[in-house]
Amino acid sequence: MKTELKDVLHLYLGCECLYEWNKEPKVELKGKVTASIIDSFYSDNGVIQWVKPILRPLSDMTKLEAQSAYVVIHKCMPKDTLSDTLEYIQGSLGDECSPKVWLWAVKNGFDLFGLIESEQAIDKTLIK
């Protein structure tokens, strides 16, 4: 089942996004996902025509970010190598993901819903 942006956009509050006003002249703007952008996006007569969060694929996670996630989750430094820690964190983001891992990943702008692949989000690694 494909995840719809409208169902998960609120989880990415504070993440970068591109959006377009539904007024003339139509302007593409860059900003952060805010409550007002979300409210307007959900409203039939809102001023936001569309919004696309700018997210990172999980494959873009660095070893140091994985270590940081590990510390947040377990409150201690990992005993494994950074490579093993990266594999552990990325592997933890599957169907039976710990809420702490999941929250950390969303807060850090990682795409956990396939939004980049379905073209509902922009891949941050492709922006120059």
C-alpha positions, 0 to 999 in steps of 0.5 A: 500500500502506497503511503500518501503524503497527506497522511504523514506530512505532519510527522515532518514538522520542521523539515525543509520543503518546497511549496507553491502558493495557490494565488497569482503569481504562482511562486515556488517557495522553499521553507520549513514544514510548519503547522500553517503549511500543513493546515493550508495543504489539507484545506480545500480552499487553502493557499498552498497548492502543493508541498514536497518535503526535502528528505534524505534516503536511509542510504544517506545516513552516515556512520556518525549519525548512526552512532548518534542514533544509537546513543539516543536510543540506548543511552550509551556508546555502541561497542561495535564498529561504526559500520556495524552500528550503521547497519544496525540502525538502518536495519532497525528501521524496518516493519518492527522498528523501535519507536525511538529509532523511528522518531530519531529518523523522522526528526532527522529528515529521513524518508521512512515512507517511500515518499522520494520513490513515489515522487511525493518528496524531494531527495535532498542528496540530489539538490546542489 
